[in-house]
Every structure is written in structure tokens, then in C-alpha cells.
């Protein structure tokens, strides 16, 4: 079964929606922020929490950018 351009757009919009929701809740990863960023002592529960918030931020960015790319591919096919 071939994936048609309609499916690229549908999947892309779904990924973009989910990525935008994640970025709404979890901010950009600390590696991409300007200015002072929150830090915590290595091995502490706060450092563990910051690590996971960063991971959610990366997932949101990946889903959003992948969704935009899939929509563009679907529109260009």
C-alpha cells in the first residue's frame, strides 16, 4: 500500500498538534534557551526533573518539526 499525499498531510498535522501541545506544557530545552537557565546539583531529584523536562521539550520540537516537514511533503507530492 502506498502512502498518498493525503496521509502525509494528516500524519503531519497530527504530529504538529501533539508537538505543539507538548511545547505548550514543557518549555524549550535548556540547551536552546537564552539567558540564565535553571540548574540543580548533580544526582538530586531536582536535576532528574530538569532532565525529563528537557527531554519532553526535545520530543515536542521533534514532533513539531517532523509534522511541518510531513505536511510540506504531502503538499508537494
MDAnalysis code that builds the backbone (N, CA, C; Angstrom):
import MDAnalysis as mda
import numpy as np

u = mda.Universe.empty(231, n_residues=77, atom_resindex=np.repeat(np.arange(77), 3), trajectory=True)
u.add_TopologyAttr("name", ["N", "CA", "C"] * 77)
u.add_TopologyAttr("resid", np.arange(1, 78))
u.add_TopologyAttr("resname", ["UNK", "UNK", "UNK", "UNK", "UNK", "UNK", "UNK", "UNK", "UNK", "UNK", "UNK", "UNK", "UNK", "UNK", "UNK", "UNK", "UNK", "UNK", "UNK", "UNK", "UNK", "UNK", "UNK", "UNK", "UNK", "UNK", "UNK", "UNK", "UNK", "UNK", "UNK", "UNK", "UNK", "UNK", "UNK", "UNK", "UNK", "UNK", "UNK", "UNK", "UNK", "UNK", "UNK", "UNK", "UNK", "UNK", "UNK", "UNK", "UNK", "UNK", "UNK", "UNK", "UNK", "UNK", "UNK", "UNK", "UNK", "UNK", "UNK", "UNK", "UNK", "UNK", "UNK", "UNK", "UNK", "UNK", "UNK", "UNK", "UNK", "UNK", "UNK", "UNK", "UNK", "UNK", "UNK", "UNK", "UNK"])
u.atoms.positions = np.array([
    [0.838, -1.168, 0.000],
    [0.000, 0.000, 0.000],
    [0.891, 1.243, 0.000],
    [0.665, 2.117, -0.917],
    [1.431, 3.344, -0.994],
    [0.824, 4.406, -0.093],
    [1.687, 5.195, 0.489],
    [1.212, 6.312, 1.308],
    [0.975, 7.490, 0.373],
    [-0.260, 7.939, 0.296],
    [-0.587, 9.039, -0.591],
    [-0.277, 10.365, 0.083],
    [-0.343, 11.418, -0.688],
    [-0.043, 12.738, -0.149],
    [-1.040, 13.148, 0.941],
    [-2.275, 12.669, 0.846],
    [-3.270, 12.988, 1.878],
    [-2.828, 12.472, 3.244],
    [-2.269, 11.266, 3.261],
    [-1.836, 10.684, 4.522],
    [-0.652, 11.435, 5.104],
    [0.246, 11.918, 4.247],
    [1.356, 12.729, 4.746],
    [0.831, 13.972, 5.464],
    [-0.160, 14.620, 4.866],
    [-0.722, 15.824, 5.472],
    [-1.434, 15.479, 6.775],
    [-2.210, 14.414, 6.793],
    [-2.939, 14.014, 8.006],
    [-1.973, 13.665, 9.133],
    [-0.973, 12.853, 8.834],
    [0.007, 12.466, 9.855],
    [0.811, 13.690, 10.301],
    [1.162, 14.546, 9.352],
    [1.907, 15.753, 9.683],
    [1.129, 16.683, 10.596],
    [-0.154, 16.873, 10.318],
    [-0.968, 17.726, 11.179],
    [-1.117, 17.128, 12.575],
    [-1.243, 15.805, 12.645],
    [-1.329, 15.141, 13.951],
    [-0.049, 15.309, 14.751],
    [1.095, 15.129, 14.098],
    [2.378, 15.293, 14.784],
    [2.585, 16.748, 15.206],
    [2.203, 17.671, 14.343],
    [2.333, 19.088, 14.670],
    [1.456, 19.449, 15.861],
    [0.239, 18.939, 15.898],
    [-0.679, 19.205, 17.014],
    [-0.113, 18.655, 18.328],
    [0.357, 17.412, 18.308],
    [0.891, 16.809, 19.522],
    [2.168, 17.519, 19.972],
    [3.040, 17.851, 19.024],
    [4.264, 18.558, 19.374],
    [3.985, 19.925, 19.955],
    [3.003, 20.625, 19.407],
    [2.648, 21.947, 19.931],
    [2.087, 21.839, 21.348],
    [1.311, 20.803, 21.615],
    [0.781, 20.612, 22.968],
    [1.905, 20.341, 23.961],
    [2.873, 19.535, 23.555],
    [3.997, 19.241, 24.441],
    [4.802, 20.504, 24.707],
    [5.048, 21.299, 23.661],
    [5.816, 22.531, 23.847],
    [5.050, 23.561, 24.671],
    [3.753, 23.482, 24.669],
    [2.951, 24.385, 25.478],
    [3.159, 24.071, 26.970],
    [3.249, 22.784, 27.285],
    [3.403, 22.353, 28.673],
    [4.868, 22.388, 29.098],
    [5.749, 21.804, 28.292],
    [7.176, 21.759, 28.602],
    [7.879, 22.827, 27.769],
    [8.627, 23.699, 28.388],
    [9.293, 24.753, 27.622],
    [10.408, 24.191, 26.747],
    [11.031, 25.073, 26.006],
    [12.169, 24.657, 25.200],
    [13.239, 24.039, 26.100],
    [14.007, 23.105, 25.566],
    [15.096, 22.532, 26.371],
    [16.077, 23.620, 26.813],
    [16.718, 23.397, 27.938],
    [17.647, 24.391, 28.476],
    [18.787, 24.677, 27.508],
    [19.145, 23.710, 26.660],
    [20.240, 23.909, 25.710],
    [19.902, 24.969, 24.663],
    [18.627, 25.245, 24.454],
    [18.210, 26.207, 23.435],
    [17.738, 27.534, 24.019],
    [17.738, 27.678, 25.309],
    [17.264, 28.907, 25.947],
    [18.389, 29.922, 26.067],
    [18.004, 31.184, 26.020],
    [18.956, 32.271, 26.239],
    [18.892, 32.712, 27.687],
    [19.965, 33.299, 28.129],
    [19.983, 33.831, 29.479],
    [20.188, 32.751, 30.524],
    [19.927, 33.095, 31.765],
    [20.130, 32.127, 32.846],
    [19.108, 30.981, 32.759],
    [19.596, 29.791, 32.966],
    [18.720, 28.611, 32.946],
    [18.765, 27.944, 34.317],
    [17.692, 27.270, 34.696],
    [17.696, 26.610, 36.000],
    [18.700, 25.454, 36.030],
    [19.372, 25.302, 37.149],
    [20.306, 24.199, 37.350],
    [20.008, 23.550, 38.693],
    [20.574, 22.386, 38.888],
    [20.415, 21.683, 40.157],
    [21.668, 20.842, 40.395],
    [21.854, 20.461, 41.632],
    [23.009, 19.645, 41.998],
    [22.910, 18.275, 41.327],
    [24.018, 17.818, 40.787],
    [24.060, 16.536, 40.086],
    [23.604, 15.407, 41.004],
    [22.713, 14.565, 40.478],
    [22.213, 13.428, 41.236],
    [21.021, 13.730, 42.132],
    [20.594, 14.963, 42.181],
    [19.468, 15.321, 43.044],
    [18.142, 15.075, 42.316],
    [17.054, 14.976, 43.063],
    [15.743, 14.829, 42.423],
    [15.399, 16.022, 41.519],
    [15.853, 17.210, 41.864],
    [15.590, 18.378, 41.024],
    [16.302, 18.250, 39.675],
    [17.527, 17.718, 39.683],
    [18.269, 17.518, 38.431],
    [17.563, 16.476, 37.564],
    [17.019, 15.449, 38.196],
    [16.272, 14.429, 37.461],
    [15.039, 15.042, 36.807],
    [14.341, 15.909, 37.533],
    [13.163, 16.578, 36.978],
    [13.521, 17.492, 35.822],
    [14.610, 18.246, 35.951],
    [15.042, 19.117, 34.856],
    [15.416, 18.313, 33.617],
    [16.071, 17.162, 33.835],
    [16.438, 16.294, 32.717],
    [15.194, 15.855, 31.949],
    [14.151, 15.433, 32.641],
    [12.956, 14.954, 31.954],
    [12.173, 16.077, 31.300],
    [12.164, 17.245, 31.886],
    [11.512, 18.390, 31.234],
    [12.248, 18.725, 29.944],
    [13.581, 18.645, 29.973],
    [14.356, 18.858, 28.742],
    [14.000, 17.812, 27.688],
    [13.863, 16.565, 28.110],
    [13.528, 15.503, 27.153],
    [12.165, 15.752, 26.514],
    [11.195, 16.164, 27.309],
    [9.875, 16.464, 26.753],
    [9.955, 17.634, 25.773],
    [10.785, 18.614, 26.073],
    [10.970, 19.731, 25.153],
    [11.539, 19.277, 23.819],
    [12.538, 18.381, 23.863],
    [13.113, 17.852, 22.611],
    [12.084, 17.038, 21.833],
    [11.284, 16.249, 22.533],
    [10.246, 15.466, 21.860],
    [9.244, 16.388, 21.187],
    [8.841, 17.453, 21.875],
    [7.913, 18.416, 21.294],
    [8.485, 19.090, 20.057],
    [9.762, 19.472, 20.120],
    [10.406, 20.087, 18.952],
    [10.484, 19.109, 17.783],
    [10.845, 17.870, 18.074],
    [10.964, 16.861, 17.024],
    [9.615, 16.586, 16.365],
    [8.572, 16.436, 17.166],
    [7.249, 16.189, 16.605],
    [6.746, 17.380, 15.795],
    [6.972, 18.578, 16.303],
    [6.515, 19.772, 15.584],
    [7.244, 19.937, 14.258],
    [8.551, 19.816, 14.278],
    [9.298, 19.983, 13.028],
    [9.036, 18.834, 12.065],
    [8.892, 17.615, 12.577],
    [8.550, 16.487, 11.712],
    [7.161, 16.630, 11.111],
    [6.232, 17.174, 11.874],
    [4.883, 17.405, 11.377],
    [4.869, 18.431, 10.273],
    [5.624, 19.505, 10.451],
    [5.707, 20.526, 9.391],
    [6.324, 19.930, 8.136],
    [7.387, 19.143, 8.311],
    [8.036, 18.509, 7.162],
    [7.093, 17.555, 6.445],
    [6.349, 16.738, 7.189],
    [5.413, 15.796, 6.578],
    [4.297, 16.548, 5.813],
    [3.816, 17.636, 6.382],
    [2.789, 18.431, 5.687],
    [3.341, 19.013, 4.400],
    [4.565, 19.522, 4.448],
    [5.158, 20.064, 3.225],
    [5.366, 18.989, 2.173],
    [5.816, 17.816, 2.583],
    [5.989, 16.716, 1.631],
    [4.644, 16.354, 1.018],
    [3.617, 16.258, 1.867],
    [2.283, 15.919, 1.364],
    [1.732, 16.931, 0.384],
    [2.052, 18.193, 0.601],
    [1.544, 19.230, -0.310],
    [2.346, 19.284, -1.603],
    [3.605, 18.871, -1.568],
    [4.450, 18.931, -2.755],
    [4.359, 17.680, -3.624],
    [3.844, 16.594, -3.084],
    [3.727, 15.357, -3.876],
    [2.574, 15.488, -4.851],
])
